[in-house]
Amino acid sequence: ESGDEKAEENLRLWRRTAHAEERCSLHGSVCGSGRAVRCAAVRALRGYKRAGVCVRGRRWARGVAGSLRGGEEARRQLAMAAFGTAAALHGAGANVGGDVSRCPFLNGSYGRVREQARRPLRSALQMAYREDGLAEVQRPEPAQAGAKCPFHAQGAKDSAQTPNFGVEPERLASSAEENLRGFIKTRGSLRPGDEFVFWWVGDIYAMVDEQPSRHLFSFEGYNIGRMARVDGGWRLLTREVGLYKDPLTGEILHESKPWLNPLTGEQNQLVHCWNDPVNQQFLLRSERGEFKVPTTISGDDVLWNAEIFLSYPSPLPRAEFPQSAQSDCYQSAELFQFYTKQDDLRDPRSVSAPCLISWVRVGQWLPWMNMGDRDGKLVYHCRGKKLERGFEDLSPQVRAYIDEVGKHEFAEAPLDFSRPNETSWTYFKKLLKQKGAPRADGTTAIDSASGYETEASEAQREFVAASPPSSRPRSMTRAELAEFDGTDVNKPLLLSIAGRIYDVSRGRKHYRKGETYNCLVGVDATAAFVNGSMLPVGVARGKLTAGVRMNRAEIEALPVDKQQDLKHWVAFFDKEYDYVGELADL
């Protein structure tokens, strides 16, 4: 049989064995399937293994495979399915009569790629998540399997019960539960795993006191994401793109060409926004109280008002990067408006409500503008909407640029929570380290292991030598741990998670003073890893408030999904760094 015939056979098999009512929308068969489904992607790959793949197809497959942060076997299975799909699509196009224009990768038809790739990749994801306890050769009970799916945390529902996705607008102001459901339906989807895209377009202005405003850029971008259920609420998993455009022509400015800064008269190397990931969590009840996004109802219109005021230590300290940072504290205001209709919220069959948006940001100079601590601010004024067909509804200009620069991972939403959020500042810092940019103190910011490993190894040997064998592994108090926060460059860098202390000195390029993750060392960082944010530890250093300190009882009382996140991070540190001992006063 040909590869195409085998693929069709496996898809028919997938449809027969999957529990249509029980599976979740992303993983397809993960909530009620067995061995037959597990074999589908493997069989499809065998049928395609002799077919060639063009360069763009390989880039796409690598992007898909890299989107999963699972174990080695899970990543291998997803890579097999991705490359098999790429080979099939290329072979079905370019190899027909030698006409390469028929290949969807070469002619930019990524809508066709995404549609035809969806089913085999769902099957691969079923294989990937068998590590979470799904039986490999026997069909699990739907309720049992549903509880194992990371996007189906509440377990499978009774298939006889028709889901009701309706929201009562008149209760948005009085009911936290209804407010949360309504906001999730507006901001994303009430069906876990469904992918959605918010697109925006607008302008960026420079404002300096006693000077006329300047129109620096037109701006277009999008946020691609999906919702996942967590205990007590929802987790928003997204990545986003922001492209700076010529304000007169509307053409996307290319990162390979210098940009003339009208404020300084200097040429700058422009860096677009490639933020991956950008995650949030919406809990019905948290330490801040019950969930509530302010709403205004006018006729059939429902207006959601979300104001976010950010203030945290800048990833680019001025002492080290004086030209790239306006202040040692990053501050901005993010002002969002979401507009939807009462009828769309009430619709019991609709999992996602159409939505228009307005977005205003007032923030600091971008780090690549090299403005230093000059007075002034940037004002972003944008409007947009939730796209009906997702990525396919983005403008051809944007999709073509994504393809041109090879950022194909931004055509798909993230699959899991994997690492702290990316911002323009943290992304720019990574670029500086890749280029070997000079610091103010005369050292060089490099992303080279050899530049730091020798220093780290020496510090680590000194630390180990200072501890007699009888005291290893050693026990430390929080006060003792605080001495290893990087202030003294002659001491190793120690980090605690769940009461386990690790020497992260070999990762000094990430954890030293002034680096992004320095706020995690010298303290027990359990709360930061559990909440997916480094901000609480960094802001509260020196205070160690109750909101940051988690004791053993609080850790043991964490919900199941957060316990799993914590186990993931402990396993990571066990593998990557040296275990030192235990925190005595956890």
C-alpha positions, -999 to 999 in steps of 0.1 A, spaced: 0 0 0 11 36 -6 18 59 23 -15 78 15 -36 46 17 -20 37 50 -26 71 64 -63 70 54 -66 35 70 -51 48 103 -74 78 103 -104 56 99 -91 34 127 -86 65 148 -122 76 143 -135 41 152 -115 38 184 -116 73 198 -144 83 222 -158 113 204 -177 126 234 -150 118 259 -118 130 242 -106 166 247 -103 188 217 -65 191 215 -53 156 222 -81 139 203 -79 103 215 -60 108 247 -92 107 268 -104 73 255 -82 53 232 -57 25 232 -30 7 212 -46 11 178 -44 48 180 -9 47 194 2 30 163 -14 54 138 13 80 136 41 54 136 24 36 106 19 68 88 56 76 92 66 42 79 46 49 48 64 82 42 99 75 55 114 73 20 99 106 8 120 138 7 112 169 27 120 205 15 139 229 37 108 248 47 91 215 56 119 205 78 118 239 96 81 234 102 86 199 116 114 211 139 92 239 152 63 215 159 87 190 176 103 217 197 69 229 210 66 199 234 84 201 267 81 165 277 105 136 281 129 123 255 106 96 242 77 120 241 97 145 220 109 117 197 74 105 190 61 140 182 92 146 159 85 113 141 49 123 134 59 159 124 86 148 99 63 121 86 36 146 80 60 171 63 73 144 41 38 134 30 27 169 23 59 177 3 57 144 -16 20 148 -25 28 182 -39 64 186 -52 68 151 -64 37 151 -86 51 156 -121 81 174 -107 61 205 -100 76 220 -68 50 247 -68 25 222 -56 43 217 -23 24 237 4 57 246 22 72 261 -9 41 280 -20 33 292 15 -1 273 19 3 268 56 -35 266 60 -34 233 41 -4 222 62 -21 229 95 -54 213 85 -38 180 72 -13 178 100 -39 182 128 -50 145 130 -16 127 129 -2 152 154 -31 146 178 -22 109 176 14 116 184 4 137 214 -16 107 227 17 87 226 36 115 242 13 118 272 12 80 279 41 90 303 13 104 325 -1 70 331 -22 61 301 -22 24 293 -3 16 261 -20 -16 251 -54 -15 266 -82 10 264 -86 29 297 -119 39 311 -129 74 299 -131 89 334 -97 75 342 -80 86 310 -96 120 311 -81 127 345 -46 120 330 -49 145 302 -32 178 311 -58 198 292 -87 178 307 -79 182 344 -114 177 356 -117 143 340 -141 131 314 -178 140 316 -208 118 312 -212 114 274 -250 114 277 -249 149 291 -249 177 265 -225 204 275 -239 239 281 -215 267 273 -240 295 279 -231 324 302 -256 347 319 -245 383 313 -267 397 340 -247 377 366 -213 388 355 -211 415 382 -225 395 410 -211 360 405 -174 352 404 -180 318 388 -201 334 360 -176 362 356 -148 337 351 -167 316 326 -177 347 307 -142 361 305 -127 327 294 -154 325 267 -145 360 256 -107 358 259 -104 323 246 -125 292 247 -145 272 272 -133 240 255 -98 232 268 -72 229 241 -90 249 214 -66 272 196 -75 309 191 -58 340 178 -61 376 188 -48 400 161 -41 437 165 -29 466 145 -21 502 155 6 527 160 35 536 184 44 571 194 73 587 213 63 613 239 89 635 255 79 664 279 77 698 261 83 682 227 59 672 199 50 636 198 66 615 171 50 587 151 77 560 152 60 529 139 29 513 127 25 480 146 8 447 138 9 415 157 -10 386 172 -13 364 202 -19 326 196 -30 305 225 -52 279 241 -69 274 275 -61 245 298 -81 236 329 -62 237 363 -75 232 398 -98 261 406 -96 279 373 -79 281 339 -44 286 325 -38 306 294 -9 293 272 2 316 245 30 330 224 29 363 206 44 383 177 47 420 174 60 435 141 72 471 137 62 487 104 71 518 85 45 544 96 43 558 60 44 527 37 31 501 62 59 477 52 73 454 78 108 466 89 134 439 85 156 429 114 186 426 91 184 463 81 193 492 104 165 516 116 172 553 118 162 565 153 147 600 148 152 608 185 189 603 185 199 604 148 216 570 152 212 537 134 197 509 156 194 472 150 156 466 152 143 436 171 107 425 166 86 410 195 91 372 196 77 364 230 74 327 238 57 319 261 33 346 274 12 327 300 -14 337 325 -35 320 351 -71 328 360 -83 313 393 -117 316 408 -102 322 442 -66 333 450 -47 353 476 -61 384 459 -97 373 465 -124 361 441 -120 365 403 -136 395 389 -130 415 357 -150 447 356 -178 447 330 -202 473 315 -234 463 298 -249 487 272 -278 472 252 -265 440 236 -229 450 242 -207 436 270 -175 455 277 -147 439 297 -121 462 313 -87 448 322 -60 472 335 -25 458 343 1 480 359 36 463 359 65 472 381 94 448 387 132 448 386 145 452 350 161 422 334 187 448 320 202 466 350 216 500 341 248 493 359 256 466 332 235 478 302 233 516 305 223 521 268 196 495 268 177 503 300 158 534 309 156 524 346 165 496 370 128 491 374 106 482 345 72 499 346 43 500 322 6 503 320 -13 477 298 -49 488 293 -73 463 276 -109 465 265 -127 434 252 -160 439 234 -185 411 229 -223 405 226 -248 392 252 -263 368 227 -229 353 219 -222 348 256 -257 332 262 -253 308 232 -252 273 249 -236 257 218 -208 282 213 -175 276 233 -160 309 222 -176 343 218 -165 367 189 -146 396 204 -132 430 194 -103 445 214 -87 478 222 -52 479 237 -31 508 250 4 505 265 24 533 281 59 521 287 96 526 285 119 530 255 126 496 238 160 483 248 173 481 212 166 518 207 197 526 228 180 555 245 196 550 279 179 570 306 166 598 284 133 612 295 102 601 277 79 572 270 63 551 243 26 550 237 10 521 219 -26 525 206 -40 494 189 -73 477 180 -81 442 168 -102 411 172 -104 374 178 -99 358 144 -127 335 132 -103 310 115 -73 317 137 -38 318 121 -53 315 86 -70 349 89 -38 368 95 -27 391 67 -6 375 39 21 401 47 24 388 83 22 351 74 48 356 46 72 373 71 68 345 96 77 321 69 106 342 56 124 344 90 116 307 98 96 314 130 72 286 123 67 278 160 46 310 162 20 294 139 9 271 167 -1 278 203 20 262 231 10 228 243 21 231 280 35 253 306 73 250 303 92 281 315 89 317 327 73 343 304 94 360 277 93 398 272 110 421 248 135 428 275 144 392 283 145 383 246 168 412 239 191 402 267 194 367 251 204 384 218 230 405 236 246 374 251 246 356 218 265 386 202 289 390 231 278 425 240 300 445 263 288 454 298 295 486 316 319 469 340 342 458 311 330 422 311 312 406 282 277 392 281 281 359 262 260 328 257 290 305 258 292 277 284 330 279 283 330 315 295 313 306 328 318 269 335 354 272 345 345 299 370 315 280 382 334 248 386 361 264 407 335 280 430 317 247 433 349 229 442 357 255 469 322 251 483 324 213 484 359 214 498 348 236 526 322 210 537 337 180 555 324 146 541 305 139 572 283 169 567 272 162 531 244 165 522 242 195 545 212 211 561 208 249 558 184 275 572 169 302 550 193 328 565 223 306 556 209 300 521 206 338 516 244 341 517 246 323 484 226 347 462 254 358 440 264 390 460 297 374 468 312 362 435 335 338 454 306 318 467 285 293 447 249 300 437 224 280 456 187 276 449 160 258 468 129 242 455 105 222 476 131 223 503 158 207 482 189 228 477 209 227 445 242 243 434 234 261 401 268 276 397 274 259 364 244 279 351 260 311 363 253 328 330 216 325 340 217 329 378 245 355 385 237 390 397 220 410 369 208 380 351 171 370 345 170 342 371 191 357 398 159 364 418 155 326 423 188 320 441 195 325 478 159 317 486 134 288 485 119 295 451 90 270 453 63 296 450 79 311 419 80 277 401 45 267 412 30 300 401 50 303 369 63 337 377 96 350 390 82 383 402 71 374 437 106 363 448 124 392 431 101 419 446 99 405 481 136 396 485 147 408 519 111 408 532 104 371 526 67 377 531 42 348 538 30 351 502 65 341 490 75 316 517 58 282 513 61 258 541 60 220 538 23 218 547 14 243 520 35 224 494 18 191 503 -16 208 501 -10 220 465 -36 209 439 -27 179 417 -17 199 386 7 222 406 21 191 423 29 177 389 45 210 378 66 210 409 77 174 403 87 183 368 110 211 381 125 190 409 133 163 383 149 190 361 172 202 388 180 167 399 192 160 364 210 193 356 225 204 389 243 191 420 221 183 450 236 201 481 211 193 509 178 202 525 163 234 538 160 230 576 133 256 582 110 249 552 
